[in-house]
Amino acid sequence: MKAGLFALSEAEARALAESRGTPCFAYRLDIARGRYAALRDVLPERAILAYAVKANPGSKLISAFAAKGAAFDCASIGELDLVRDALASGARVLLAGPGKSRDELRAALAMGARIQADGIEDFERLDALLAAECGPRSGLASSLSVNLRVQPGSGIEETSPIIGGSSPSAFGVDEEDLHAFLKEASRFPRIRIAGLQIFAASNERRAERLLENHRAAFAIGERFQKETGSPLDLLDLGGGLGIPYADGEPELDIAAFGEGLGALIVANPWFSGRVVVEPGRWLAGPCGVYLARVVRTKTSRGERFAILEGGLNHLLRPLLTGQSFPAVAIRKSSATAPIALVATTLAGPLCTSLDRLGVSLLPHLEADDLIMFGQAGAYGRTEAMTDFLSHPAAAEHWLEGSPSA
């Protein structure tokens, strides 16, 4: 078992499953805090580290990052509510999303979050809210600084459909339409575009590729500032910091990433503001595991199956991306002899042939053996189809360090 892919040892996972039951997610807050500190240490001073709440909105995780001084990238009114409970001020919050409702915009205004506008409708709704709600006793300013999300037209390489690179997108304003958009947005003098959000990568483990994308973002920002004559105070570079999901995949070199980002800031003297980096998966993924027991096994036309007590109702990512979470078998009895491994399809209990969690090389499995999935602290429970077929939800356990410590 590659230790870096699993937050618990096999012995710790077995003990936790026996004491608390399965299926379940278990998260180690000490690992999450350590990763936050490590990334913060290598980022340049002018970088704001904002946790992308969508990766894992657990309140204990949000509170742990808030105590470290994190900012937060939110994408719904529910995420705003979670973050508001952990923060004394909304000044460290950004609200993104291609379809923000009036209620979401109103909530963001009330807590002082920076809004990432995606289209002219955001400007229209914000202008109406400012006109209606910014009276002398409201506590709200009568003018507003926002970021504008720009969908780059070139210079961004991304193969994942999750974000989509420079492909047609529901996100933001297309770079080639920016000039026309600025004319339309000038109808709303209460709203000033003071920053840009340019985010087009997902789970990238190559520092040089992330930096290439950020270089393109700086170029867009420079052209914007020259055209408008208005200085930018924020350049939000988004997330995309990746983690490995299989043995042999390299880790992202965060020291090289931080050093390169610092050099990029220095190389762009036109920009005097701050950059935002929005990792979610990189911070949360390695802190969590998912544990599920084998219900039954079978061989069908030469293919070995293990049917588990949880499937895409608990882990949807393998179906969405075609990439499995790393998995290890923890058998009821320990064997001392060499173990033969066989390709095993891990299936869930749902009445659909889509319910697959991937194929892993595993020993011969029996009912009640335990499977531990690693890197499951991000895009696990809250991305899943929890209510599909009404199976029970997986429990969540938040651990302060090793459960055997």
C-alpha positions as CSV (number, residue, x, y, z in Angstrom):
1,M,0.0,0.0,0.0
2,K,1.4,3.4,-1.0
3,A,1.2,5.4,2.2
4,G,0.8,8.8,0.5
5,L,-2.4,7.7,-1.1
6,F,-4.1,6.6,2.1
7,A,-4.8,8.7,5.2
8,L,-5.1,5.6,7.4
9,S,-3.0,2.5,7.8
10,E,-4.6,-0.9,7.2
11,A,-4.7,-1.6,10.9
12,E,-6.2,1.8,11.6
13,A,-8.9,1.4,9.0
14,R,-9.8,-2.1,10.3
15,A,-10.1,-0.8,13.8
16,L,-12.2,2.2,12.8
17,A,-14.5,0.0,10.6
18,E,-15.0,-2.5,13.5
19,S,-15.7,0.2,16.1
20,R,-17.8,2.6,14.1
21,G,-19.3,0.5,11.2
22,T,-19.3,0.9,7.4
23,P,-19.7,2.3,4.9
24,C,-18.1,5.5,6.0
25,F,-15.7,8.3,5.2
26,A,-12.9,9.2,7.7
27,Y,-10.9,12.4,7.5
28,R,-7.8,13.4,9.4
29,L,-7.8,17.1,10.2
30,D,-4.1,17.1,11.1
31,I,-3.2,16.1,7.5
32,A,-5.5,18.8,6.1
33,R,-3.9,21.4,8.3
34,G,-0.4,20.2,7.4
35,R,-1.1,20.5,3.7
36,Y,-2.5,24.0,4.2
37,A,0.6,25.1,6.1
38,A,3.0,23.5,3.5
39,L,1.3,25.3,0.6
40,R,1.0,28.6,2.4
41,D,4.8,28.4,3.2
42,V,5.8,28.2,-0.5
43,L,3.3,30.7,-2.0
44,P,4.5,34.3,-2.5
45,E,3.4,36.9,0.0
46,R,1.0,38.5,-2.5
47,A,-0.9,35.2,-3.0
48,I,-4.2,34.7,-1.2
49,L,-4.8,31.0,-0.4
50,A,-8.6,30.4,-0.8
51,Y,-10.0,26.9,0.0
52,A,-12.4,25.7,-2.7
53,V,-15.3,24.6,-0.5
54,K,-16.9,22.5,-3.3
55,A,-14.1,19.9,-2.8
56,N,-15.4,19.1,0.7
57,P,-17.8,21.3,2.6
58,G,-17.3,19.7,6.0
59,S,-17.8,22.3,8.7
60,K,-14.9,20.9,10.8
61,L,-12.6,21.2,7.8
62,I,-13.8,24.7,7.0
63,S,-13.2,25.7,10.6
64,A,-9.7,24.2,10.6
65,F,-8.7,26.2,7.5
66,A,-10.4,29.3,8.9
67,A,-8.3,29.1,12.0
68,K,-5.2,29.0,9.7
69,G,-6.2,32.2,8.0
70,A,-7.6,30.8,4.8
71,A,-9.9,32.6,2.4
72,F,-12.7,30.7,0.8
73,D,-14.0,30.1,-2.7
74,C,-17.8,29.5,-2.5
75,A,-20.2,28.5,-5.3
76,S,-23.6,28.5,-3.6
77,I,-25.6,30.0,-0.9
78,G,-25.2,26.9,1.1
79,E,-21.4,27.2,1.0
80,L,-21.7,30.9,1.9
81,D,-23.7,29.8,5.0
82,L,-21.1,27.2,6.0
83,V,-18.3,29.7,5.7
84,R,-20.1,32.5,7.4
85,D,-20.5,30.3,10.5
86,A,-16.7,29.9,10.6
87,L,-15.6,33.5,10.0
88,A,-16.1,36.7,11.8
89,S,-16.0,38.6,8.5
90,G,-16.8,37.9,4.9
91,A,-13.8,39.8,3.6
92,R,-12.0,36.5,3.0
93,V,-14.8,35.0,0.8
94,L,-15.4,34.9,-2.9
95,L,-18.6,33.8,-4.6
96,A,-18.3,32.1,-8.0
97,G,-20.7,30.2,-10.2
98,P,-22.2,30.6,-13.7
99,G,-25.8,30.8,-12.5
100,K,-26.0,32.9,-9.3
101,S,-29.5,33.6,-8.0
102,R,-30.6,36.9,-6.5
103,D,-30.7,35.2,-3.0
104,E,-27.0,34.1,-3.5
105,L,-26.0,37.6,-4.6
106,R,-27.9,39.2,-1.7
107,A,-26.2,36.9,0.8
108,A,-22.8,37.6,-0.6
109,L,-23.4,41.4,-0.4
110,A,-24.6,41.1,3.1
111,M,-21.4,39.3,4.3
112,G,-19.0,41.5,2.3
113,A,-17.8,38.7,-0.1
114,R,-16.1,39.5,-3.4
115,I,-18.4,38.4,-6.2
116,Q,-17.0,36.7,-9.3
117,A,-19.4,38.0,-12.0
118,D,-20.0,35.6,-14.9
119,G,-22.2,37.6,-17.2
120,I,-24.3,40.7,-17.7
121,E,-27.2,39.2,-15.7
122,D,-25.0,39.3,-12.5
123,F,-24.5,43.1,-13.1
124,E,-28.2,43.6,-13.7
125,R,-29.1,41.8,-10.5
126,L,-26.4,43.4,-8.4
127,D,-27.3,46.8,-9.6
128,A,-31.0,46.2,-8.7
129,L,-29.9,45.0,-5.2
130,L,-27.7,48.0,-4.7
131,A,-30.5,50.4,-5.7
132,A,-33.0,48.7,-3.4
133,E,-31.0,47.7,-0.4
134,C,-28.2,50.2,0.1
135,G,-29.9,52.8,2.1
136,P,-28.2,54.9,4.8
137,R,-28.9,52.3,7.5
138,S,-28.3,49.1,5.5
139,G,-24.6,49.0,6.2
140,L,-24.0,48.2,2.6
141,A,-21.9,50.4,0.2
142,S,-23.7,52.1,-2.7
143,S,-21.0,51.0,-5.1
144,L,-19.4,47.6,-5.5
145,S,-16.1,46.1,-6.7
146,V,-16.4,42.7,-8.4
147,N,-14.2,40.2,-10.3
148,L,-15.2,39.3,-13.8
149,R,-14.7,35.7,-14.9
150,V,-13.0,35.5,-18.3
151,Q,-13.0,32.3,-20.4
152,P,-9.6,32.3,-22.2
153,G,-9.6,31.8,-25.9
154,S,-6.1,30.4,-26.2
155,G,-2.9,29.7,-24.2
156,I,-4.7,27.4,-21.7
157,E,-4.2,23.6,-22.0
158,E,-6.7,21.4,-20.3
159,T,-7.9,17.9,-21.3
160,S,-10.4,17.3,-18.5
161,P,-14.0,18.1,-19.3
162,I,-14.5,19.2,-15.6
163,I,-13.3,22.7,-16.4
164,G,-12.6,22.5,-20.1
165,G,-9.7,24.8,-20.9
166,S,-10.5,27.2,-23.7
167,S,-13.5,25.1,-25.0
168,P,-17.0,26.6,-25.3
169,S,-18.1,27.1,-21.7
170,A,-21.0,28.2,-19.5
171,F,-18.4,30.0,-17.4
172,G,-17.7,33.7,-17.7
173,V,-17.2,36.0,-20.7
174,D,-15.3,34.6,-23.7
175,E,-12.0,36.5,-24.0
176,E,-12.9,37.5,-27.6
177,D,-16.1,39.1,-26.4
178,L,-14.5,41.1,-23.6
179,H,-14.4,44.4,-25.4
180,A,-18.1,44.3,-26.2
181,F,-19.0,43.1,-22.7
182,L,-17.2,46.1,-21.1
183,K,-19.3,48.5,-23.2
184,E,-22.5,46.7,-22.0
185,A,-21.3,46.6,-18.4
186,S,-20.6,50.4,-18.4
187,R,-24.4,50.8,-18.1
188,F,-24.0,50.0,-14.4
189,P,-21.8,52.7,-12.9
190,R,-22.3,51.4,-9.4
191,I,-20.3,48.3,-10.3
192,R,-16.6,48.4,-11.0
193,I,-14.6,45.5,-12.4
194,A,-11.7,45.5,-10.0
195,G,-10.4,42.0,-10.6
196,L,-10.5,39.0,-13.0
197,Q,-11.0,35.3,-12.5
198,I,-9.3,33.1,-15.1
199,F,-9.6,29.5,-14.2
200,A,-9.3,26.7,-16.7
201,A,-7.5,23.6,-15.3
202,S,-8.5,20.6,-13.1
203,N,-6.3,18.1,-11.2
204,E,-3.0,19.2,-12.9
205,R,0.1,17.7,-11.3
206,R,2.7,19.5,-13.4
207,A,3.8,22.8,-12.0
208,E,5.1,24.0,-15.3
209,R,1.7,23.5,-16.9
210,L,-0.1,25.3,-14.2
211,L,2.3,28.2,-14.5
212,E,1.8,28.3,-18.3
213,N,-1.9,28.7,-17.7
214,H,-1.3,31.4,-15.2
215,R,1.1,33.2,-17.6
216,A,-1.8,33.3,-20.1
217,A,-4.1,34.7,-17.3
218,F,-1.6,37.5,-16.6
219,A,-1.5,38.4,-20.3
220,I,-5.3,38.7,-20.3
221,G,-5.2,40.9,-17.2
222,E,-2.6,43.2,-18.7
223,R,-4.6,43.7,-21.9
224,F,-7.7,44.3,-19.8
225,Q,-6.0,46.9,-17.6
226,K,-4.5,48.7,-20.7
227,E,-7.9,48.9,-22.3
228,T,-9.8,50.1,-19.3
229,G,-7.2,52.2,-17.6
230,S,-8.5,50.8,-14.4
231,P,-6.0,49.0,-12.1
232,L,-6.8,45.4,-11.0
233,D,-6.5,44.6,-7.3
234,L,-7.2,40.9,-7.7
235,L,-6.2,38.3,-10.3
236,D,-7.9,35.0,-9.4
237,L,-6.0,32.1,-11.0
238,G,-8.4,29.5,-9.7
239,G,-7.4,26.0,-8.6
240,G,-6.4,23.0,-10.5
241,L,-3.6,21.8,-8.2
242,G,-3.7,18.1,-8.7
243,I,-3.0,14.9,-6.6
244,P,-2.1,11.4,-7.7
245,Y,-4.8,8.7,-7.8
246,A,-2.5,5.7,-8.6
247,D,0.9,4.3,-7.7
248,G,3.6,5.8,-9.8
249,E,1.9,9.1,-10.5
250,P,4.1,12.0,-9.3
251,E,3.0,14.5,-6.8
252,L,2.7,18.2,-7.7
253,D,6.0,20.0,-6.9
254,I,4.5,22.8,-4.8
255,A,7.9,24.4,-4.1
256,A,8.4,24.8,-7.9
257,F,4.9,26.1,-8.3
258,G,5.3,28.7,-5.5
259,E,8.6,29.8,-6.8
260,G,7.3,30.1,-10.4
261,L,4.2,32.0,-9.3
262,G,6.4,34.5,-7.4
263,A,8.6,34.9,-10.5
264,L,5.5,35.5,-12.6
265,I,4.3,38.3,-10.3
266,V,7.7,40.0,-10.5
267,A,7.7,39.7,-14.3
268,N,4.4,41.6,-14.5
269,P,5.1,45.0,-12.9
270,W,1.9,46.4,-14.4
271,F,0.0,44.4,-11.7
272,S,0.2,45.8,-8.2
273,G,-2.6,43.7,-6.7
274,R,-2.8,40.2,-5.2
275,V,-3.3,36.9,-6.8
276,V,-5.7,34.2,-5.6
277,V,-5.1,30.5,-5.7
278,E,-8.1,28.3,-5.0
279,P,-7.1,24.7,-4.3
280,G,-9.7,22.3,-3.0
281,R,-8.7,18.8,-4.0
282,W,-5.0,19.4,-3.2
283,L,-5.8,20.4,0.4
284,A,-8.7,18.0,1.2
285,G,-8.2,14.9,-1.0
286,P,-5.3,13.2,0.9
287,C,-6.9,13.7,4.3
288,G,-9.8,11.3,3.7
289,V,-10.6,7.6,3.0
290,Y,-13.8,5.8,2.2
291,L,-14.4,2.4,3.8
292,A,-16.8,-0.2,2.5
293,R,-17.2,-4.0,3.0
294,V,-17.5,-6.6,0.4
295,V,-21.1,-8.0,0.3
296,R,-20.5,-10.8,-2.2
297,T,-18.1,-11.8,-5.0
298,K,-18.7,-13.5,-8.3
299,T,-17.1,-14.3,-11.7
300,S,-19.1,-13.4,-14.7
301,R,-17.8,-14.6,-18.1
302,G,-14.2,-14.4,-17.0
303,E,-14.4,-11.1,-15.1
304,R,-14.0,-11.1,-11.3
305,F,-16.5,-8.9,-9.4
306,A,-16.6,-7.7,-5.8
307,I,-20.0,-6.1,-4.9
308,L,-19.6,-3.6,-2.1
309,E,-22.1,-2.0,0.3
310,G,-21.6,1.4,-1.4
311,G,-21.1,2.5,-4.9
312,L,-21.7,5.6,-7.0
313,N,-24.2,6.7,-4.3
314,H,-21.1,7.3,-2.2
315,L,-18.3,7.8,-4.8
316,L,-19.5,9.2,-8.1
317,R,-16.1,10.5,-9.4
318,P,-15.0,7.2,-11.1
319,L,-18.1,7.4,-13.3
320,L,-17.6,11.1,-14.1
321,T,-13.9,11.0,-14.9
322,G,-13.2,7.4,-15.8
323,Q,-10.5,7.4,-13.1
324,S,-10.7,5.3,-9.9
325,F,-9.8,6.2,-6.4
326,P,-6.9,4.1,-5.2
327,A,-8.1,1.0,-3.4
328,V,-6.6,-1.6,-1.1
329,A,-8.1,-4.7,0.4
330,I,-8.1,-5.3,4.1
331,R,-9.0,-9.0,4.6
332,K,-10.6,-10.5,7.7
333,S,-7.5,-12.7,8.3
334,S,-3.9,-11.7,7.7
335,A,-2.0,-14.0,5.5
336,T,1.8,-14.4,5.7
337,A,2.3,-16.2,2.4
338,P,2.7,-14.2,-0.8
339,I,-0.7,-13.0,-2.1
340,A,-1.7,-13.5,-5.7
341,L,-3.4,-10.4,-7.1
342,V,-6.2,-10.5,-9.6
343,A,-7.9,-7.7,-11.6
344,T,-11.2,-7.2,-9.7
345,T,-14.1,-5.0,-10.8
346,L,-15.4,-3.1,-7.7
347,A,-19.2,-2.7,-8.1
348,G,-21.7,-1.1,-5.9
349,P,-25.1,-2.4,-4.7
350,L,-27.3,-0.2,-7.0
351,C,-29.6,-1.6,-9.7
352,T,-27.6,-0.2,-12.6
353,S,-24.6,-1.4,-14.6
354,L,-23.2,2.1,-14.2
355,D,-22.5,1.4,-10.6
356,R,-18.7,0.7,-10.9
357,L,-15.9,2.1,-8.8
358,G,-13.1,0.9,-11.1
359,V,-10.9,-2.1,-11.6
360,S,-8.1,-2.8,-9.1
361,L,-5.5,-5.5,-8.6
362,L,-6.6,-7.1,-5.4
363,P,-6.2,-10.5,-3.6
364,H,-9.0,-13.0,-3.6
365,L,-11.8,-11.4,-1.7
366,E,-14.6,-12.8,0.4
367,A,-17.7,-11.3,2.0
368,D,-17.0,-8.9,4.9
369,D,-13.5,-8.1,3.7
370,L,-12.9,-4.4,3.8
371,I,-12.0,-2.1,0.9
372,M,-10.3,1.2,1.7
373,F,-10.3,3.9,-1.0
374,G,-7.7,6.6,-0.7
375,Q,-7.6,10.3,-1.7
376,A,-11.3,10.4,-0.8
377,G,-11.3,13.6,1.2
378,A,-12.3,15.6,-1.9
379,Y,-15.2,15.0,-4.3
380,G,-16.4,12.0,-2.3
381,R,-19.6,12.1,-0.2
382,T,-21.0,15.4,-1.3
383,E,-20.4,14.8,-5.0
384,A,-22.2,11.4,-4.9
385,M,-25.8,10.5,-5.8
386,T,-26.6,9.9,-2.1
387,D,-30.4,9.5,-2.5
388,F,-30.3,7.3,-5.6
389,L,-32.2,4.1,-4.8
390,S,-32.5,5.3,-1.2
391,H,-29.6,3.3,0.2
392,P,-28.3,4.7,3.5
393,A,-25.8,7.6,3.4
394,A,-22.2,6.9,4.4
395,A,-21.3,8.2,7.9
396,E,-18.5,10.7,8.2
397,H,-15.9,10.7,11.0
398,W,-13.5,13.6,11.7
399,L,-10.3,12.6,13.3
400,E,-7.7,14.6,15.1
401,G,-4.6,12.7,14.1
402,S,-4.2,8.9,13.8
403,P,-7.1,7.0,15.4
404,S,-4.5,4.7,17.1
405,A,-2.5,7.6,18.5
